[in-house]
Amino acid sequence: MKTTVQKSTPEHRRFNTTAARVPSKKRGGSAQFSDRRLESVKQRKLSSLIHQGAALQRRRSKNVHTSDELAYVKGHNDGIDAYDTSETEDTIWGKANTAYTRDVVKGKSKVQLLDTRIDTLKDVDKKTAEQLKITQSRTGAEQNWGDYYESQVGDKIDDGSSDYDKMIGIKSKGYEEKKGPLHPRDKPEKDPDYKNYFKVDTGEIHADENWGEYDNSGGKIKNNKVLWMQYRAAIAKETGKGDLSEQTESLKKLQSISRHTIINRHTNRNIFMSFDNGKAEGSKTWTPGTDEFAAILQSPNALSSFWMLYEEADVLDKKIKDIKSDGDSQLQINFEDA
């Protein structure tokens, strides 16, 4: 039985679904999902855009800013001390730059970490031990995915016009380890935690909605593993091949992961501070070796792309080629063969 949920763009997008689901041992669920969180998304993005429109006009600027703008610069849950109204603007901007610099250092270490793993996998003497680490991590994630998550795999979209043409949409949600009352913050049963789109033949992933904070499983696997398992489900849908060994050729086609309508303040702060003119206007591409690339790589909405390349290095054998942003709350992480 096929169910079609019609949505208008850009907030609503068409998602054709079939009854193909990944079984969950822990809880059943509805075959359809509501858009309960749409208004929440709109309100959070509106609030974010209000701040972004005026904040972060100049990196390391000492010009006068309103308290709201200064508070935004400080980001959200990004390691900066809580905003103190008694602090001077120079102090607040100083903290913002300290956090940015910290991300630069961490981002560069991530690049080195990936390089080291790729080199190790090519070293005959070290490859076996490194491969064992990867296999153990992957096996655990796959077990948790089967036990605590349920997915709804859509039909390939064929409208010839939208950004989602030729893409397969997948909705997934996590369940609690034990059946029982849901936590008060938890969403209705029919809402998805993760909704993403995949173009198998060109290796494109569009990360659309990822609500880890609503994951009833308690986050049994991280976002990079969610995308990985959904990507494999999309490949299975299109090619009929479900085993990892059968999917290797398709998996190696992975070229990019894009994220739009980003509402994470930490990520948006790093994007704005990385634009040369201090304004997220026009298009900008950052390459490895630059501070801007490292800072954005370390931000929450880009970090999962790194972890996918790192934890699946034996299969993908790829590095990050560059990170591109067309401005407001948008990123595209592009890959290349190692």
TAHURA-V293000 format. One record per pair of residues at least 4 apart in sequence whose C-alpha atoms are under 8 Angstrom apart, sorted by the first residue. I is the first residue (numbers start at 1). J is the second residue. Records with the same first field share a line. If there is no record, write none. Layout:
BEGIN
I->J + J
END
This chain:
BEGIN
1->18 + 19
2->16 + 17 + 18 + 19
3->16 + 17 + 18
4->14 + 15 + 16 + 17
5->14 + 15 + 16 + 17
6->12 + 13 + 14 + 15
7->12 + 13 + 14 + 15
8->12 + 13 + 14
9->13
11->38
15->154 + 155 + 157 + 169
16->154 + 155 + 156 + 157 + 169
17->152 + 153 + 154 + 155
18->152 + 153 + 154 + 155
19->31 + 152 + 153
20->151 + 152 + 153 + 154
21->150 + 151 + 152 + 153
22->146 + 149 + 150 + 151 + 152
23->146 + 149 + 150 + 151
24->28 + 146 + 147 + 148 + 149 + 150
25->146 + 147 + 148
26->147 + 148 + 175 + 176 + 177 + 178 + 179
27->175 + 179
29->189 + 190
30->189 + 190
31->152 + 190
32->190
33->190 + 191 + 192
34->190 + 191
35->191
36->191
37->41
38->42
39->43
40->44
41->45
42->46
43->47
44->48 + 263
45->49 + 261 + 262 + 263
46->50
47->51
48->52 + 263 + 265
49->53
50->54
51->55 + 68 + 69 + 72
52->56 + 69 + 72
54->69
55->65 + 69 + 70 + 72 + 73
56->69 + 73 + 269 + 272 + 273 + 278 + 279
57->61 + 272 + 277 + 278 + 279
58->273 + 277 + 278 + 279
59->273 + 274 + 278
60->93 + 94 + 97
61->93
62->89 + 90 + 93
64->89
65->69 + 70 + 89
66->70
67->71 + 85
68->72
69->73
70->74 + 89 + 92 + 93
71->75 + 83
72->76 + 265 + 269
73->93 + 96 + 269
74->80 + 83 + 92 + 93 + 95 + 96 + 269
75->80 + 96 + 265 + 266 + 269
76->264 + 265 + 266
77->266
78->99 + 266
79->99
80->95 + 96 + 99
81->95
83->92
87->91 + 92
88->92
89->93
90->94
91->95
92->96
93->97
94->98
95->99
96->100
97->101
98->102
99->103
100->104 + 270 + 295
101->105 + 295
102->106
103->107 + 294 + 295 + 296 + 298 + 299
104->108 + 291 + 292 + 293 + 294 + 295 + 296 + 298
105->109 + 294 + 295
106->110 + 294 + 295 + 298
107->111 + 293 + 294 + 295 + 296 + 297 + 298
108->112 + 289 + 294
109->113
110->114 + 298 + 306
111->115 + 288
112->116
113->117
114->118 + 306 + 309 + 310 + 319
115->119 + 319
116->120
117->121 + 130 + 310 + 313
118->122 + 313 + 314 + 317 + 338
119->123
120->126 + 127 + 130
121->126 + 127 + 128 + 130 + 131 + 314
122->127
123->127
124->128
126->130
127->131
128->132
129->133
130->134
131->135 + 314
132->136
133->137
134->138 + 311 + 312 + 314
135->139
136->140
137->141 + 311
138->142 + 311
139->143
140->144
141->145 + 220 + 221 + 225
142->146 + 229
143->147
144->148 + 149 + 220 + 221
145->149 + 150 + 220 + 221 + 229
146->150
148->174 + 175 + 176 + 177 + 217 + 220
149->172 + 173 + 174 + 175 + 217
150->172 + 173 + 174
151->170 + 171 + 172 + 173
152->170 + 171 + 172
153->168 + 169 + 170 + 171 + 233 + 234 + 237
154->168 + 169 + 170
155->168 + 169
156->165 + 166 + 167 + 168 + 169
157->164 + 165 + 166 + 167 + 168
158->165 + 166
159->165
160->165 + 166
161->165
164->197
166->199
167->197 + 198 + 199 + 200
168->197 + 198 + 199 + 234
169->195 + 196 + 197 + 198 + 234
170->194 + 195 + 196 + 197 + 230 + 234
171->192 + 193 + 194 + 195 + 196
172->192 + 193 + 194 + 195
173->191 + 192 + 193 + 194 + 215 + 216
174->193 + 215 + 216 + 217 + 218 + 219
175->215 + 216 + 217
176->216 + 217 + 218
177->217
182->186 + 216
185->214
186->214 + 215 + 216
187->191 + 214
193->209 + 210 + 211 + 212 + 214 + 215
194->208 + 209 + 210 + 211 + 212 + 226
195->207 + 208 + 209 + 210
196->205 + 206 + 207 + 208 + 209 + 210 + 227 + 230
197->205 + 206 + 207 + 208
198->203 + 204 + 205 + 206 + 231 + 234
199->203 + 204 + 205
200->204 + 234 + 235 + 238 + 250 + 253
201->250 + 253
202->253 + 254 + 255
203->250 + 251 + 252 + 253 + 254 + 255 + 256
204->254 + 255 + 256 + 257
205->231 + 256 + 257 + 258
206->257 + 258 + 259
207->227 + 257 + 258 + 259 + 260
208->259 + 260
210->223
211->215
212->219 + 223
215->219
221->225 + 226
222->226
223->227 + 304
224->228 + 304 + 305 + 307 + 308
225->229 + 308
226->230
227->231
228->232 + 308
229->233
230->234
231->235
232->236 + 242 + 247 + 251
233->237 + 242
234->238
235->239 + 240 + 241 + 242 + 247 + 250
236->240 + 241 + 242 + 247
237->241
241->246 + 247
242->246 + 247
243->247
244->248
247->251
248->252 + 315
249->253
250->254
251->315 + 316
252->315 + 316 + 317
254->316 + 335
255->334 + 335 + 336
256->332 + 333 + 334 + 335
257->305 + 332 + 333 + 334
258->330 + 331 + 332 + 333
259->301 + 330 + 331 + 332
260->329 + 330 + 331
261->328 + 329 + 330
262->267 + 268 + 301 + 329 + 330
263->268 + 329
264->268 + 300 + 301
265->269
266->270 + 299 + 300
267->271 + 296 + 299 + 300 + 301
268->272 + 329
269->273
270->274 + 295 + 296 + 299
271->275 + 280 + 296 + 325 + 329
272->278 + 279 + 280
273->278 + 279
274->278 + 292 + 296
275->279 + 280 + 284
280->326 + 327 + 328
281->326 + 327 + 328
282->326 + 327
283->324 + 325 + 326 + 327
284->324 + 325 + 326 + 327
285->322 + 323 + 324 + 325
286->290 + 292 + 293 + 322 + 323 + 324
287->293 + 321 + 322 + 323
288->293 + 294 + 320 + 321 + 322
289->293 + 294
290->294
291->295
292->296
293->297 + 322 + 323
294->298
295->299
296->302
297->302 + 303 + 306
298->302 + 303
299->303
300->304
302->306 + 331 + 333
303->307
304->308
305->309 + 333
306->310 + 320
307->311
308->312 + 313
309->313 + 316 + 317 + 318 + 319
312->316 + 317
313->317 + 318
317->337 + 338
318->335 + 336 + 337 + 338
319->335 + 336 + 337 + 338
320->333 + 334 + 335 + 336
321->333 + 334 + 335 + 336
322->333 + 334 + 335
323->331 + 332 + 333 + 334
324->331 + 332 + 333 + 334
325->330 + 331 + 332
326->330 + 331
END
